[in-house]
Amino acid sequence: MNVLWLQASGCGGCTMSLLCAESPTLFDLFEGAGIRFLWHPSLSEATGAEARALLEAVAAGDIPLDVLCVEGAIARGPKGTGRFQMLSGTGRSMLDWVGRLVPRARHVVAVGSCAAFGGVTSAGGNPSDAAGLQYEGAHPGGILPPEFRDPTGLPVINVAGCPTHPDWVTETLMLLAAGAMGPEDLDVLARPRFYAEHLVHHGCPRNEFYEYKASATALCEMGCMMEHLGCVGTQAVGDCNIRPWNGQGSCTRAGYPCISCTAPEFEEPRHAFTETPKVAGIPVGLPSDMPKAWFMALASLSKAATPERLAKNATADRIEVLPRPGKPRG
């Protein structure tokens, strides 16, 4: 399966994350699955005239293109020309190259939230008029129209995340190589369901604190970060805590709140990432699938039943009170 990877307006962080794939490594995995990079701007040896000739051959249909991967948002400015971002040496904008290559691709994959929805690149005043491939923020229709479908009937596959998990990219490409991904395997925002059917909350090492509403008040503390520190892991999709980066890392495991980086418009929450907006002392962002009244009733009961161990450890930077061993029988 031939894959062409373009880096548009972004930081390159999704490529950096992809290189962290292990057991097997990125290159061993792709070799075993029969996946071949035609070109990647950060990984390929081809540069200059050789790279330009390859891109022209793909655009002309002389080289088959199975998957077009785009990392980073697409700059449409100024005035729809796309000339704020030119593909060096080609005399053409990235916007133009994407428009030429999409019709040649059997599948189109947006790698990361910038390519999917615009992401951080489109934040603020968005002076470059950046957008995602098939979404502008949460709204269908970006560089490509909402009705776009590839020859197999799939929309742009949004492997969203900032950065996206290496396994999400490799698993998506392997499923495409095996012909095992259909429209039913994507959620309402065209994210692969194999990770979008989970919440970041699943597998979070702070879940015991969450259950008893034993909350941290500062980033260095061990308690749940939902009540005071802006964590939205109970609403954000992703299996980050089920299969963490490098086998052990995730935002919440590292002591930082989940900011829902797999969602459109996460980059502009209208409040500080590490603050929980509240109304009359009640967090605004409660779990999305629970009625607010039920949550408040359960929270009150949980706080009343919080074990001393959790209450003290929640506001400490390390475990101060150890679990008590069970009493021996007899």
N, C-alpha and C positions, 0 to 999 in steps of 0.2 A: 504494500500500500504506500503510494507516494504522498508525502506530506510536505507542503510548502508553508513556511512560518514567516510572517511579517511582524515587525515591531513598529507600532505606530506611536501615538502620543502617550507616553507613560514612563515609568521609572525603570522598566526592565526587571522588576521584582518577581514577576511570575516565572521568568526564565531562571532566575536565581533559585527560586523555590523548586522548580522542576529538577534542577541539578542535584537536589538533596534526596532524590529517589534512591532507595537502597533496598537490598534483599529482594529482587536483584537491582543492580544499578540501572540508570536510565538507558544506557547503550546496550547492555546485556538484554534488558527486557525487550527493547524494540527489535533487536536482532532476532531474538527467539520468536517474536510475534510476526516477523516479516514486514515490519514497518520501516520505511526508509525516508529520511529527511532529504528532499531534493535540495533544500537550502534553508538555513537558519542564520540570521545576520550575526549572532553571537557565537555560534558553534561551528559553522562551516568554514572550510579553508578558502572556498571560492570568494574572490572579491573583484572589484573593478569590472573590466570588460567581460570576464568570465561569468560573473554573477549577472550582469546586465543581459548577456546573451541567453542565459538560462531562463530568466524572467520573461524575456521576449518569446522564447520558444514555448513556454507554458501558456502565455497569453494567446499565442497563435494556434494552440492546440496540437503542437508537434510533440509535446511531452504530456502524457496523461497526468491529471491532477485528481487524486482521490480526496484529499482533505486540505482545505485552506484554513490555516490557523492564523488568527490575528490577535496580537497582544497589544493592549493600549487602545485608547479612544481614537477616533478619526477626527482630525481638525478640518472643519468645513470652511473656515475663514481664510482670507477675507472675502466677504460677499459671495460665499458659495463656491469659490474657486479651489479651495483646499491648498492654496499655495503657501500657507503658513508652515506646512510640512511637506517638503519635497523629498523624494527618494533620490539620494545623492547620485549624481552622474547620469540620471535618466532624463532629466528635464520634465518629469511628470510628478504630480503630487501623489501622496499616499492615497488620497481620496480617489484619484483617477486609477491608480493601480488596483485598488480593491474593486472598483467598478469593472475593470477589464478581466480580473481573475475569477470573480465569483461565478460568472456563467460557465467557466471551464471546470469548476470543482463539483465533485460528486457530493461532498459535504462541506459545510462551513462551520467552524468552531471559533467562538469568542473566548479567548483565554484570559480570565480575570474580569473583575467588575468594571474596569475602564472600557474594555472592548465590548462587554455585555451591555452596560447601561450608561457609560460616560464616566462614572466613578470620580476619583479625586481630580482627574484632568479637567472635568467639567464644572468643578466647584467654584464658588464665588461668582464673580461676574462673567466667567467663561469667555474671556476675550478672544479665544481661538475658535469659538463656536464648535466645541468638541461634542461628539455624541457617540453612542454605542453603535454596533453594527445594525441591530434591528430594534433597539429601544433607545429612547432619549429619556433618561431617568426611568420612571415607572410607566412611561407612556409608550405604547407600541409605535414603531416607526422611527428609525434612526437614519443611518446611511442607506439601509434597504427598507422597502415598504413593509408594513405589517403582514401583508399577504405572501411575502416571499417564501418559497419552499424549494428545497434542493430536488434533484431528480428522483430521490427516494421518498419524497413527501415530508421531509423534516425541515423545520425552521432552522435558523441559526441556533446552534447548541451553545447555551450560555454556561460555561464552566466558571461561574462567578466565585469571587473570593479576592481578598486583597492582603497578601497575594493568595492565589489559589493553591490548594494542596497538591503536591506532585502526584499523589495517587489518583486524584480526581481527573487530572489530565491524562495520565497513562491508561487508566481504566476506560475513559471515554474513547480514546483512540483504539484500544484493543477491542472494545465492543463494536466500533465501526468497522474494524478490520474483519471481524467475525460475522458481520451483517446481523448483529444481535441487538441493535438499538432502533426502536420505532417511536412514533409519536406518543404512545402510551408510557414510554419510559422517561418522559420529561414532565416537569411540573408546569404550573400555569405561567411561569416566567421562563419556560424552556430550559430550566436547569435540570441536569440528570437526577433522576429520583434516587439513585443509589446512595447519594449523600444528602439530597434535599428532603428526603422523607424522615430525616433525623433532626433533632434540635441540638444545638451546642450544649444545652443543659444535660443531655444524656451522657452519662459517664463523667461529669464534672467532679473533680475530687472534693469540691466544696458542697456537695449535695446534702450531706448530713447537716451542715450549718443552715442550708436553705430550708430543710424540712422543719427545723425548729425556729426559723427566722432569727437565728443568731448572726447578727450582721457586723461586718467590718465597718470601721469609720474612716480608715486611711488605707492607702494602697499597700502598705507593708504588713497589714494584718491578715489573719487567716480566715476570717468569717466570710459569709455570703456577701457578694458585692452588689446585689440587686437593689437593696433598700436605700443605700446612700451613695454608691459609687458608679451608678449608671449602667450596670451590667444588664444586657438584654438577652442573655443566653436562653431564657425560657421562651423567647419569641423568634430567635434567629435560627435559620436552617443551616445544618452542617454537622458532620460526624467528627468534628475536630477533636473531641475528647474520647471518642471511641477508637480512632486510629490517629493518634497524635503525630506531629512532625518528628521525624527521626526516632520514632518509637516512644517518645516521652514528652514532647513539647506541645503546648497550646497556649493561647492567651491567658485563660483562667488558671491554668497550671503555673504560669509564670507570675501570677499575681496581678494581672491586668483585666479589666472588665471586657466582656464581649461587646463589640460595637456593631454587630450584625453586618459584617463586611460583605456577605454574600447577597445582600439586598440592594435594590436600587435606591439611590439617594441617601445611603448610609453616611456619606461624607458631609452632609449638612443636617445634623439632627436638631439644630436651633437651640442647642444648649451644649455645655462642655461635655466631652465624652465621659469624663469621670464624675459627673454629677447626675443624680436621679431627679428629674422634675417631679414636683409633687403639688397636689391640690389639697389644702387642709391637712397636710401631713401625710397624705396617701399617695404612693407612687402612681404616676400616670401610666407608665408602661407595665401593666400587669400581664401575666401569662395570657396569650391570645385566645386560648381555648377554654378559659374558665370564667364564669360570671364573676363580676367584681364583688358582689355581696358574699358569694361563697368564699372567695379568697380572703376577704377581710375577716370573716368568721373563723376560718381555719387558721389564719395568721394569729388571731387573738388566742385561740386555744394552744397553738404551737408555742407561742412566747411564754404562756403560763406554765407549760410543761418542759421548758428548756432545761436539760441537765446542767448542773453547775460546771461540769467539764467543758461543755460547748460554749457556755456563756463566757467563761474566762478565756478560753482559747481563741474565741472569735475576735477579740480585740488585742490579741498578742501577736508578735511576729514569729513565734515558734510555739510548739506544744509545751504548755506549762503544766497541764493536768493530764495525767495518763489515764487510759481506760482502766477501770478496776477489773481484775480477773473474777470470773464467776466463782461462787461459793461451791466447794466440793460437795458432792452428794453424800448424805449420811453423816 
